[in-house]
Amino acid sequence: MNRIAYGLTLLAAGLVVATTGCAIAQEEDDIFAFIPQGGRSLLEQVRAAGMPGELENSIFEESGSATEWKQKLDAAVTGMDSWQLDTLAHFLAVRAPLERGAEVPRDGRDMALSLCQFCHIITVVITQDRPRQAWLGTKISPSHIEIEMTEAERILLADYLVINAGIPIDQIPQVLRAGGASY
């Protein structure tokens, strides 16, 4: 799909959303449901399930490495798989301590969906299985350097993609399999 066709597709989708409201927004969420949750939504899930007080205090008062957060999460959180715990640990390594009462900041999934799709279909990103240094290198390449992210967000996005990208093409919805980079 070339840039013009992709742009027209996005414009048409925007018009449909504007005229049909929440039903289309829900359908769009369903289209991207194959992309693993990011740290923000995983944290909200843990909080909704009843986060232990000690862990919650840590999130608002402490910083730490992904390894340190993983240890805290392993001891306090049940019902998440290893990928989810790793994703949340890397999110907290970049974002914690969080500000009490403030909106939880965007995570790697949020950034992939909003920033990467600005120029190319999400499939270009989410199907690639790359090491951290390769993702970080992409973020400073001439075609990506202008993307507005802090250095911490670049690291968060790279870590999210290392943990969660590399999704096989047969797990991608058919509508998202065509196309590619448009820059």
C-alpha positions as CSV (number, residue, x, y, z in Angstrom):
1,M,0.0,0.0,0.0
2,N,1.6,3.3,-1.0
3,R,1.5,6.5,1.1
4,I,-1.5,8.0,-0.7
5,A,-3.6,4.9,-0.5
6,Y,-2.7,4.4,3.2
7,G,-3.5,8.1,3.9
8,L,-6.9,7.7,2.1
9,T,-7.6,4.6,4.1
10,L,-6.8,6.5,7.4
11,L,-8.9,9.4,6.3
12,A,-11.8,7.1,5.4
13,A,-11.5,5.4,8.7
14,G,-11.5,8.7,10.5
15,L,-14.7,9.8,8.7
16,V,-16.3,6.5,9.6
17,V,-15.3,6.9,13.3
18,A,-16.6,10.5,13.3
19,T,-20.0,9.4,11.9
20,T,-20.5,6.2,13.7
21,G,-19.0,6.9,17.1
22,C,-18.0,4.3,19.7
23,A,-18.9,1.2,17.8
24,I,-16.2,1.8,15.3
25,A,-13.7,2.7,18.0
26,Q,-14.4,-0.7,19.6
27,E,-14.0,-2.4,16.3
28,E,-10.6,-0.6,15.8
29,D,-9.6,-1.8,19.3
30,D,-10.5,-5.4,18.2
31,I,-8.4,-5.1,15.1
32,F,-5.3,-4.3,17.2
33,A,-6.2,-6.8,20.0
34,F,-3.4,-9.2,18.7
35,I,-0.8,-6.7,19.9
36,P,0.2,-7.5,23.5
37,Q,-0.8,-5.1,26.3
38,G,1.7,-2.4,27.3
39,G,2.8,-1.5,30.8
40,R,0.1,1.2,31.3
41,S,-2.8,-1.2,30.7
42,L,-1.0,-4.0,32.6
43,L,-0.6,-1.7,35.6
44,E,-4.3,-0.8,35.3
45,Q,-5.2,-4.5,35.2
46,V,-3.1,-5.2,38.4
47,R,-4.7,-2.2,40.2
48,A,-8.2,-3.4,39.2
49,A,-7.4,-6.9,40.6
50,G,-6.3,-5.4,43.9
51,M,-2.7,-4.4,44.0
52,P,-0.9,-5.2,47.2
53,G,-0.3,-2.0,49.2
54,E,3.5,-2.5,49.4
55,L,3.8,-2.7,45.6
56,E,1.5,0.3,45.1
57,N,3.6,2.4,47.5
58,S,6.8,1.3,45.6
59,I,5.3,2.4,42.3
60,F,4.7,5.9,43.7
61,E,7.8,6.2,45.7
62,E,10.7,4.2,44.2
63,S,12.6,3.9,41.0
64,G,14.6,0.8,40.0
65,S,15.9,-1.4,37.1
66,A,13.7,-3.8,35.2
67,T,15.3,-6.6,37.1
68,E,14.4,-5.0,40.4
69,W,10.8,-4.4,39.3
70,K,10.5,-7.9,38.0
71,Q,11.5,-9.3,41.4
72,K,8.9,-7.1,43.1
73,L,6.2,-8.1,40.6
74,D,7.0,-11.8,40.8
75,A,6.5,-11.6,44.6
76,A,3.3,-9.6,44.5
77,V,1.4,-10.2,41.3
78,T,-0.4,-13.4,40.2
79,G,-2.3,-14.2,36.9
80,M,0.3,-12.7,34.5
81,D,2.6,-14.6,32.2
82,S,6.3,-13.9,31.9
83,W,5.9,-11.6,28.9
84,Q,3.4,-9.5,30.8
85,L,5.6,-9.3,33.9
86,D,8.6,-8.4,31.8
87,T,6.6,-5.7,29.9
88,L,5.3,-4.2,33.2
89,A,8.8,-4.3,34.8
90,H,10.4,-2.5,31.9
91,F,7.6,0.1,31.9
92,L,8.1,0.7,35.6
93,A,11.9,0.9,35.1
94,V,11.3,3.9,32.9
95,R,8.2,5.5,34.4
96,A,8.4,4.9,38.2
97,P,8.0,6.6,40.5
98,L,4.6,7.5,39.1
99,E,2.8,10.6,40.3
100,R,-0.2,9.9,42.6
101,G,-3.5,10.8,41.1
102,A,-2.0,11.6,37.7
103,E,-2.9,9.7,34.5
104,V,-0.5,6.8,33.9
105,P,1.8,7.8,31.1
106,R,1.9,6.1,27.7
107,D,3.6,2.8,27.3
108,G,5.4,1.0,24.4
109,R,2.2,-0.3,22.9
110,D,0.6,3.1,23.0
111,M,3.6,4.6,21.2
112,A,3.8,1.8,18.6
113,L,0.2,2.4,17.7
114,S,0.3,6.1,17.6
115,L,3.8,7.0,16.5
116,C,4.9,4.1,14.2
117,Q,1.6,4.1,12.3
118,F,2.0,7.7,11.4
119,C,4.3,6.6,8.6
120,H,3.7,2.9,8.1
121,I,1.3,0.1,8.9
122,I,1.8,-1.4,12.4
123,T,2.6,-4.8,10.8
124,V,6.0,-3.4,9.7
125,V,6.9,-3.0,13.4
126,I,5.2,-5.7,15.3
127,T,6.3,-8.6,13.1
128,Q,10.0,-7.8,13.4
129,D,12.0,-9.8,15.9
130,R,15.0,-7.5,16.6
131,P,17.4,-7.1,19.5
132,R,17.3,-4.0,21.7
133,Q,20.2,-2.3,20.0
134,A,18.6,-2.6,16.6
135,W,15.4,-1.0,17.9
136,L,17.3,1.8,19.5
137,G,19.3,2.3,16.3
138,T,16.1,2.6,14.3
139,K,14.9,5.3,16.7
140,I,17.9,7.5,15.9
141,S,18.0,6.8,12.1
142,P,17.3,9.9,9.9
143,S,13.8,8.7,9.0
144,H,12.9,8.3,12.7
145,I,14.9,11.0,14.6
146,E,12.1,13.6,14.2
147,I,9.6,11.4,16.1
148,E,8.8,13.3,19.3
149,M,9.8,11.1,22.2
150,T,12.1,11.5,25.2
151,E,15.1,9.3,25.5
152,A,13.4,7.4,28.2
153,E,10.4,6.8,25.9
154,R,12.7,5.6,23.1
155,I,14.1,3.0,25.6
156,L,10.6,2.1,26.7
157,L,9.4,1.5,23.1
158,A,12.5,-0.5,22.2
159,D,12.1,-2.7,25.3
160,Y,8.4,-3.2,24.6
161,L,9.2,-4.3,21.1
162,V,12.0,-6.6,22.1
163,I,9.6,-8.4,24.5
164,N,6.4,-8.3,22.4
165,A,7.3,-7.9,18.7
166,G,8.1,-10.7,16.4
167,I,4.5,-11.8,16.0
168,P,4.1,-14.3,13.2
169,I,2.3,-12.9,10.2
170,D,-0.5,-15.6,10.4
171,Q,-1.5,-14.0,13.8
172,I,-2.0,-10.6,12.2
173,P,-5.5,-9.7,11.0
174,Q,-5.8,-10.0,7.2
175,V,-6.6,-6.3,6.8
176,L,-3.3,-5.4,8.3
177,R,-1.1,-7.8,6.3
178,A,-0.9,-5.7,3.1
179,G,1.3,-2.7,2.7
180,G,4.3,-1.6,4.5
181,A,6.6,1.4,4.9
182,S,5.5,4.4,3.1
183,Y,8.5,6.6,3.7
